[in-house]
Amino acid sequence: MVAQLGSDGCHANPSSIGHLPGQVAADIVASARAKIAVELGCDPDEVIFTSGATEANNLALQGVAFAHGSHGRHIVTSAIEHKAVLECCAMLQRKGYQITYLAPNSRGWVEPEAVEGALRPETLLVSLMHTNNETGVMQPIAEVAEVAAEAGVLFHVDAAQAAGKFAIDLQQIPIDLLALSAHKFHGPKGVGCLVVRNRRQLRLAPLMYGGGQEYGLRPGTLATHQIVGLSAALSLAAKRREADLTHVCALKNYFLEQLGRHLPVQVHGDPGRSSPYIVNFSIEHVGSDALINQLATDLAISSGSGCSSGAVEPSYVLRAMGIEGEALYGAVRLSFSRDHTLAEVSAAVERIVAAVRRMRELD
């Protein structure tokens, strides 16, 4: 990224291929696109660059709805999706589309049989996230993909919390539309992509209009430095994926073990399907807002998704799982990184325990 931004970098527009600097920039973007395709198991021209998964999710849902609305106006999704999907579906509902919001089971995942039962002759699309951003529970993506494929329905997956962390091979799983963000796997903020399988057959309506970049689906001058950053980060994540998973699993297990020694902790979400990168828990008789305030200068801790921070409210994800009462209003989320150490996790436990003790003394 620094090489592209420096004085010797390629500052030309990758779409201006009528001159040599533009051709160089186009080659850089093409190389990055090809590397991303290798990691995801798709063709390079199926990778559409966006500003991140939020835009990619919107392009997928709106693009399918507006391009294929004459063939059906029904979409199946879940009640625990990211707001980028839920708000988009709400907008489509206002425009006359029918949306089925499936509830997860009490362990936090949507059962494939529920998806199959929700399909109708007029169903256009199933949209389901890979890994929940609040609980870390991983959905049965492969099974749902088979259900959708057998029914001839398009399948969209929000993989923001999964890409880079877990292997995703689109040659093996029939996912039609896959969204991701670079910053979720240590890449730059502000760039992501939507993978559109069989792009020449799968028509999408663009969200914006302009210069026709990205095969007419996403106009605007491509940010070469960000695209290079996305590609490099995804490749690096793939090379160290297994080692990172082992390391982060140890961090999460250590955190829960140590915290549980001092405080009564309830973990939310199916432990057998949970990503090691996320933990959602509540502490008996401790409210999430009070705990967050106590730890604001010590830990990056939240009561919901990062995109919803600003309003302290109960998690709609946990509520959809049937969690209510003290557990709901006390739930907080922590994320672990490959860069964290056991010493940092130990320090986090100490700060949480100290904060709870202070709160109980005040009571």
C-alpha positions as CSV (number, residue, x, y, z in Angstrom):
1,M,0.0,0.0,0.0
2,V,2.8,2.4,0.9
3,A,4.5,1.7,-2.4
4,Q,1.3,2.7,-4.3
5,L,0.9,5.9,-2.2
6,G,4.6,7.1,-2.4
7,S,6.0,9.5,-4.8
8,D,7.1,6.5,-7.0
9,G,3.8,4.8,-6.8
10,C,1.3,4.4,-9.6
11,H,-1.2,7.2,-9.2
12,A,-3.0,6.7,-12.6
13,N,-6.6,5.7,-12.9
14,P,-6.7,1.9,-13.5
15,S,-9.6,2.5,-15.9
16,S,-7.5,4.9,-18.1
17,I,-5.8,2.2,-20.2
18,G,-5.2,4.5,-23.2
19,H,-1.8,5.4,-21.7
20,L,1.0,3.5,-20.0
21,P,0.5,4.8,-16.4
22,G,-3.1,3.7,-16.6
23,Q,-2.1,0.3,-18.0
24,V,0.3,-0.2,-15.1
25,A,-2.4,0.6,-12.6
26,A,-4.8,-1.7,-14.4
27,D,-2.2,-4.5,-14.2
28,I,-1.7,-3.9,-10.5
29,V,-5.5,-4.2,-9.9
30,A,-5.8,-7.2,-12.1
31,S,-3.0,-9.0,-10.2
32,A,-4.7,-8.2,-6.9
33,R,-8.0,-9.4,-8.2
34,A,-6.4,-12.7,-9.4
35,K,-4.9,-13.3,-6.0
36,I,-8.2,-12.8,-4.2
37,A,-9.9,-15.2,-6.6
38,V,-7.3,-17.9,-5.9
39,E,-8.0,-17.6,-2.1
40,L,-11.8,-17.7,-2.5
41,G,-12.0,-20.3,-5.3
42,C,-13.6,-18.1,-7.9
43,D,-12.7,-16.5,-11.3
44,P,-11.0,-13.1,-11.2
45,D,-13.8,-11.3,-13.1
46,E,-16.3,-12.5,-10.4
47,V,-14.6,-10.2,-7.8
48,I,-16.3,-6.8,-7.6
49,F,-14.5,-4.3,-5.5
50,T,-16.6,-2.2,-3.0
51,S,-16.1,0.0,0.0
52,G,-16.7,-3.0,2.3
53,A,-19.2,-5.7,3.2
54,T,-22.0,-3.2,3.9
55,E,-22.0,-2.0,0.3
56,A,-21.4,-5.5,-1.0
57,N,-24.4,-6.8,0.9
58,N,-26.6,-3.9,-0.4
59,L,-25.4,-4.6,-4.0
60,A,-26.2,-8.3,-3.6
61,L,-29.7,-7.9,-2.2
62,Q,-30.8,-4.8,-4.1
63,G,-29.0,-5.9,-7.2
64,V,-30.9,-9.2,-7.3
65,A,-34.2,-7.8,-6.2
66,F,-34.3,-5.0,-8.8
67,A,-32.8,-7.1,-11.6
68,H,-35.1,-10.2,-11.1
69,G,-38.2,-8.7,-9.4
70,S,-40.4,-9.6,-12.3
71,H,-39.7,-13.3,-11.6
72,G,-40.4,-13.2,-7.9
73,R,-40.4,-10.8,-5.0
74,H,-39.6,-13.0,-2.0
75,I,-36.4,-13.1,0.0
76,V,-35.5,-15.4,2.9
77,T,-33.1,-14.2,5.6
78,S,-32.7,-14.5,9.4
79,A,-33.6,-12.3,12.3
80,I,-29.9,-12.3,13.4
81,E,-28.3,-10.8,10.3
82,H,-26.1,-7.7,10.3
83,K,-28.0,-4.4,10.0
84,A,-26.5,-4.0,6.5
85,V,-28.8,-6.9,5.5
86,L,-31.7,-6.3,7.8
87,E,-32.0,-2.6,6.9
88,C,-31.7,-3.4,3.2
89,C,-34.5,-6.0,3.5
90,A,-36.7,-3.5,5.4
91,M,-36.2,-1.0,2.5
92,L,-37.2,-3.8,0.0
93,Q,-40.2,-4.6,2.1
94,R,-41.3,-0.9,1.8
95,K,-41.0,-1.3,-2.0
96,G,-43.4,-4.3,-2.0
97,Y,-41.0,-7.3,-1.6
98,Q,-41.9,-10.0,0.8
99,I,-39.2,-10.9,3.4
100,T,-39.2,-14.0,5.6
101,Y,-37.1,-13.5,8.7
102,L,-36.2,-16.9,10.2
103,A,-35.6,-17.2,13.9
104,P,-32.5,-19.1,15.0
105,N,-32.6,-21.9,17.5
106,S,-31.7,-21.3,21.1
107,R,-28.1,-22.0,20.3
108,G,-27.9,-19.2,17.8
109,W,-28.0,-20.9,14.3
110,V,-30.6,-21.2,11.7
111,E,-31.6,-24.8,10.9
112,P,-31.4,-25.7,7.2
113,E,-34.9,-27.3,7.5
114,A,-36.3,-23.9,8.4
115,V,-34.8,-22.4,5.3
116,E,-36.2,-25.2,3.1
117,G,-39.6,-24.7,4.7
118,A,-39.6,-21.0,4.0
119,L,-38.9,-21.3,0.3
120,R,-41.7,-20.5,-2.2
121,P,-42.1,-20.6,-5.9
122,E,-41.5,-16.9,-6.0
123,T,-38.4,-16.9,-3.8
124,L,-35.5,-15.1,-5.4
125,L,-32.8,-15.2,-2.8
126,V,-31.7,-16.7,0.5
127,S,-29.4,-14.4,2.6
128,L,-27.5,-15.8,5.6
129,M,-24.3,-14.7,7.3
130,H,-21.4,-17.1,7.7
131,T,-20.4,-16.1,11.2
132,N,-22.5,-14.0,13.5
133,N,-20.9,-10.7,14.4
134,E,-22.3,-10.6,18.0
135,T,-22.2,-14.3,19.1
136,G,-19.6,-15.7,16.8
137,V,-21.9,-18.6,16.0
138,M,-21.2,-20.1,12.6
139,Q,-24.2,-20.9,10.5
140,P,-24.7,-24.2,8.5
141,I,-23.7,-22.5,5.2
142,A,-22.8,-25.6,3.3
143,E,-26.1,-27.3,4.1
144,V,-28.2,-24.2,3.3
145,A,-26.2,-23.7,0.1
146,E,-27.3,-27.2,-1.0
147,V,-31.0,-26.4,-0.1
148,A,-30.9,-23.2,-2.1
149,A,-29.2,-24.8,-5.1
150,E,-31.6,-27.7,-5.2
151,A,-34.5,-25.3,-5.2
152,G,-32.9,-23.1,-7.9
153,V,-32.7,-20.1,-5.5
154,L,-29.8,-17.7,-5.3
155,F,-27.7,-17.8,-2.1
156,H,-26.0,-14.7,-0.6
157,V,-23.6,-15.0,2.3
158,D,-22.3,-12.1,4.4
159,A,-18.8,-13.5,5.2
160,A,-17.4,-10.3,6.9
161,Q,-16.6,-12.3,10.1
162,A,-15.4,-15.3,8.3
163,A,-13.2,-14.4,5.3
164,G,-9.5,-14.7,6.0
165,K,-10.2,-16.4,9.3
166,F,-11.7,-19.6,7.9
167,A,-11.2,-21.3,4.5
168,I,-13.9,-20.4,2.0
169,D,-13.8,-22.4,-1.3
170,L,-16.5,-21.4,-3.7
171,Q,-15.6,-24.3,-5.9
172,Q,-16.9,-26.6,-3.1
173,I,-19.9,-24.6,-1.8
174,P,-22.5,-23.3,-4.2
175,I,-22.7,-19.7,-2.9
176,D,-23.8,-17.2,-5.6
177,L,-22.9,-14.0,-3.8
178,L,-20.2,-13.5,-1.1
179,A,-19.5,-10.3,0.7
180,L,-16.4,-9.4,2.7
181,S,-14.5,-6.5,4.3
182,A,-10.7,-6.2,4.3
183,H,-10.4,-4.7,7.8
184,K,-11.8,-7.9,9.4
185,F,-8.6,-9.8,8.5
186,H,-6.1,-7.0,9.2
187,G,-6.4,-5.2,5.8
188,P,-7.3,-1.5,5.3
189,K,-10.6,-0.1,6.3
190,G,-12.8,1.2,3.4
191,V,-12.4,-1.7,0.9
192,G,-14.1,-5.0,0.4
193,C,-15.6,-7.0,-2.4
194,L,-18.7,-8.9,-3.6
195,V,-18.0,-12.1,-5.3
196,V,-20.6,-12.7,-8.0
197,R,-20.4,-16.3,-9.2
198,N,-21.3,-16.9,-12.9
199,R,-21.4,-13.1,-13.3
200,R,-22.3,-13.3,-17.0
201,Q,-25.5,-15.2,-16.1
202,L,-26.3,-13.7,-12.7
203,R,-27.7,-10.2,-13.5
204,L,-27.4,-7.5,-10.9
205,A,-28.8,-4.0,-10.9
206,P,-26.1,-1.5,-9.8
207,L,-26.6,0.8,-6.8
208,M,-24.9,3.7,-8.6
209,Y,-24.3,4.9,-12.1
210,G,-21.2,6.5,-13.6
211,G,-18.2,5.4,-15.5
212,G,-19.0,1.8,-15.9
213,Q,-16.1,0.5,-13.7
214,E,-16.3,-3.0,-12.2
215,Y,-18.2,-4.4,-15.1
216,G,-20.9,-1.7,-14.7
217,L,-21.8,-2.8,-11.2
218,R,-19.7,-0.3,-9.1
219,P,-18.7,2.9,-10.9
220,G,-15.9,5.2,-9.6
221,T,-12.1,5.3,-9.8
222,L,-10.7,2.2,-8.2
223,A,-8.5,2.8,-5.1
224,T,-5.4,0.9,-6.2
225,H,-3.7,1.1,-2.8
226,Q,-6.7,-0.2,-0.9
227,I,-7.2,-3.1,-3.4
228,V,-3.6,-4.1,-3.0
229,G,-4.0,-4.0,0.7
230,L,-7.1,-6.2,0.6
231,S,-5.3,-8.7,-1.6
232,A,-2.1,-8.8,0.5
233,A,-4.0,-9.1,3.8
234,L,-6.2,-12.0,2.4
235,S,-3.1,-13.9,1.2
236,L,-1.2,-13.4,4.5
237,A,-4.3,-14.5,6.5
238,A,-4.5,-17.7,4.4
239,K,-0.9,-18.6,4.9
240,R,-1.2,-18.3,8.7
241,R,-4.8,-19.4,9.1
242,E,-4.3,-22.6,11.0
243,A,-1.7,-21.2,13.3
244,D,-3.9,-18.2,14.0
245,L,-6.9,-20.4,14.8
246,T,-4.9,-22.4,17.2
247,H,-3.6,-19.3,18.9
248,V,-6.9,-17.6,19.2
249,C,-8.7,-20.7,20.4
250,A,-6.1,-20.8,23.2
251,L,-6.8,-17.2,24.0
252,K,-10.6,-17.6,24.2
253,N,-10.4,-20.8,26.2
254,Y,-8.0,-19.1,28.7
255,F,-10.2,-16.0,29.0
256,L,-13.3,-18.0,29.8
257,E,-11.4,-20.4,32.2
258,Q,-9.8,-17.5,34.1
259,L,-12.9,-15.3,34.2
260,G,-15.1,-18.3,35.3
261,R,-12.8,-18.8,38.3
262,H,-13.7,-15.4,39.7
263,L,-17.2,-14.7,38.4
264,P,-20.4,-16.5,37.5
265,V,-20.3,-16.3,33.7
266,Q,-22.9,-17.3,31.1
267,V,-21.7,-17.7,27.5
268,H,-24.2,-17.1,24.7
269,G,-24.2,-19.2,21.6
270,D,-23.5,-22.8,20.6
271,P,-20.0,-23.7,21.8
272,G,-19.7,-26.4,19.1
273,R,-20.3,-23.8,16.3
274,S,-18.6,-20.8,17.8
275,S,-15.8,-18.8,16.2
276,P,-12.8,-18.5,18.5
277,Y,-12.5,-14.8,17.5
278,I,-15.7,-13.7,19.3
279,V,-17.1,-14.3,22.7
280,N,-20.5,-13.1,24.0
281,F,-21.2,-13.5,27.7
282,S,-23.0,-12.0,30.7
283,I,-22.0,-11.9,34.3
284,E,-24.6,-12.6,37.0
285,H,-26.2,-9.4,38.3
286,V,-24.1,-7.1,36.2
287,G,-25.6,-4.8,33.5
288,S,-23.8,-4.4,30.2
289,D,-24.0,-0.6,30.1
290,A,-22.5,-0.3,33.6
291,L,-19.7,-2.8,32.8
292,I,-18.9,-1.0,29.5
293,N,-18.7,2.3,31.3
294,Q,-16.4,0.9,33.9
295,L,-14.1,-0.6,31.3
296,A,-14.2,2.2,28.7
297,T,-10.6,3.2,29.1
298,D,-9.3,-0.4,29.5
299,L,-11.0,-2.7,27.0
300,A,-12.8,-2.5,23.7
301,I,-16.0,-4.1,24.8
302,S,-19.5,-3.7,23.5
303,S,-23.0,-4.8,24.0
304,G,-23.7,-5.5,20.3
305,S,-22.1,-5.0,16.9
306,G,-19.6,-2.2,16.4
307,C,-21.8,-0.7,13.8
308,S,-24.6,-0.2,16.4
309,S,-22.5,1.3,19.1
310,G,-23.8,4.7,20.2
311,A,-27.0,3.4,21.6
312,V,-26.9,1.0,24.5
313,E,-29.8,-1.3,23.8
314,P,-30.5,-5.1,24.2
315,S,-29.1,-7.2,21.4
316,Y,-31.7,-8.2,18.8
317,V,-29.5,-11.2,18.0
318,L,-29.7,-12.6,21.6
319,R,-33.4,-11.7,21.8
320,A,-34.1,-13.7,18.6
321,M,-32.3,-16.6,20.3
322,G,-34.9,-16.4,23.2
323,I,-32.5,-14.8,25.7
324,E,-34.3,-12.4,28.0
325,G,-34.0,-10.8,31.4
326,E,-30.7,-10.4,33.2
327,A,-28.7,-12.4,30.7
328,L,-29.9,-10.2,27.8
329,Y,-29.3,-6.9,29.6
330,G,-26.0,-8.0,30.9
331,A,-24.6,-9.4,27.6
332,V,-21.3,-8.0,26.3
333,R,-19.0,-9.0,23.4
334,L,-15.2,-9.2,23.2
335,S,-13.2,-10.1,20.1
336,F,-9.8,-11.8,20.0
337,S,-7.0,-11.2,17.5
338,R,-4.0,-13.0,16.3
339,D,-2.0,-10.1,17.7
340,H,-3.3,-10.6,21.3
341,T,-1.2,-12.4,23.9
342,L,-2.1,-14.5,26.9
343,A,-0.7,-11.7,29.0
344,E,-3.1,-9.3,27.5
345,V,-6.0,-11.7,28.0
346,S,-5.0,-12.2,31.6
347,A,-4.9,-8.4,32.1
348,A,-8.4,-8.1,30.5
349,V,-9.7,-10.7,33.0
350,E,-8.1,-8.8,35.9
351,R,-9.8,-5.5,34.7
352,I,-13.2,-7.1,34.3
353,V,-13.0,-8.7,37.8
354,A,-11.9,-5.4,39.3
355,A,-14.7,-3.5,37.6
356,V,-17.3,-5.9,38.8
357,R,-16.0,-5.7,42.4
358,R,-16.1,-1.9,42.2
359,M,-19.7,-2.0,41.0
360,R,-20.7,-4.4,43.7
361,E,-19.1,-2.2,46.4
362,L,-21.1,0.7,45.1
363,D,-24.3,-1.3,45.4
